[in-house]
């Protein structure tokens, strides 16, 4: 045996809200389009992405810390209404 494992590595990303590392599949990718943040659940939109847990707590922390403008390297605040709606729908689907 060569000591190698056959398990594939799972990419990790850091949530911009709580700053915890998690599997990329557990986080919601956010991209900046114009002056607003847009959710990118498929991960295919072009541009720089920021990741956040699909929980209102993490989203509120990211907005309070102004993490999205810093992550996207843009000046001024970004509108996060679309992201909030996406997180709320994910939270509704998760609760039975």
C-alpha positions as CSV (number, residue, x, y, z in Angstrom):
1,X,0.0,0.0,0.0
2,X,1.2,3.4,-0.8
3,X,-0.6,5.2,2.0
4,X,-2.8,7.2,-0.3
5,X,-6.5,7.4,0.5
6,X,-9.1,6.8,-2.2
7,X,-11.4,9.4,-0.8
8,X,-11.7,12.6,-2.8
9,X,-10.8,15.9,-1.3
10,X,-13.8,18.1,-0.6
11,X,-13.1,21.8,-1.4
12,X,-13.6,24.1,1.6
13,X,-14.6,27.8,1.6
14,X,-14.9,30.4,4.4
15,X,-18.3,31.9,5.3
16,X,-17.9,35.7,5.2
17,X,-20.5,36.0,8.0
18,X,-19.3,33.7,10.8
19,X,-15.8,33.2,9.3
20,X,-16.0,29.4,9.7
21,X,-14.7,27.0,7.1
22,X,-17.2,24.6,5.6
23,X,-17.6,22.4,2.6
24,X,-18.2,24.3,-0.5
25,X,-21.5,22.4,-1.1
26,X,-22.8,23.5,2.3
27,X,-22.4,27.2,1.5
28,X,-24.3,29.6,-0.8
29,X,-22.1,31.4,-3.4
30,X,-22.8,35.1,-3.8
31,X,-21.6,37.3,-6.7
32,X,-21.7,41.0,-7.3
33,X,-23.7,42.2,-10.3
34,X,-23.9,45.9,-10.7
35,X,-24.6,47.4,-7.3
36,X,-26.2,44.4,-5.8
37,X,-25.4,40.9,-4.5
38,X,-27.0,38.0,-6.4
39,X,-27.2,34.4,-5.1
40,X,-25.5,31.8,-7.3
41,X,-26.6,28.4,-6.1
42,X,-25.3,26.6,-9.2
43,X,-21.9,28.3,-8.9
44,X,-21.7,29.2,-12.6
45,X,-22.1,33.0,-12.7
46,X,-18.9,34.8,-13.8
47,X,-16.9,36.9,-11.5
48,X,-15.5,36.8,-7.9
49,X,-17.6,34.9,-5.5
50,X,-18.1,35.1,-1.7
51,X,-19.6,32.3,0.3
52,X,-22.1,32.4,3.2
53,X,-24.0,29.8,5.1
54,X,-27.6,29.7,4.0
55,X,-28.7,31.1,7.4
56,X,-30.0,34.5,8.3
57,X,-27.6,34.7,11.3
58,X,-24.6,34.5,9.0
59,X,-26.1,36.8,6.4
60,X,-26.8,39.5,9.1
61,X,-23.3,39.2,10.4
62,X,-21.9,39.6,6.9
63,X,-24.0,42.7,6.2
64,X,-23.2,44.2,9.6
65,X,-19.4,43.7,9.1
66,X,-19.6,45.0,5.5
67,X,-18.1,41.8,4.3
68,X,-19.6,41.7,0.9
69,X,-18.0,45.0,-0.4
70,X,-14.7,43.9,1.1
71,X,-14.9,40.5,-0.5
72,X,-15.9,41.8,-3.9
73,X,-13.4,44.7,-3.7
74,X,-16.0,47.4,-4.5
75,X,-16.7,50.8,-3.0
76,X,-19.9,51.5,-1.1
77,X,-22.7,49.3,0.1
78,X,-24.3,46.5,-1.9
79,X,-28.0,45.6,-2.0
80,X,-28.5,42.2,-0.4
81,X,-32.3,41.8,-0.8
82,X,-32.1,39.0,-3.4
83,X,-29.7,37.1,-1.2
84,X,-32.0,37.5,1.9
85,X,-34.9,36.1,-0.1
86,X,-32.8,33.1,-1.3
87,X,-31.6,32.4,2.3
88,X,-35.1,32.7,3.6
89,X,-36.4,30.2,1.0
90,X,-33.6,27.7,1.9
91,X,-34.4,28.1,5.6
92,X,-38.1,27.4,4.9
93,X,-37.3,24.3,2.9
94,X,-35.0,23.0,5.7
95,X,-37.6,23.3,8.5
96,X,-40.3,20.6,8.3
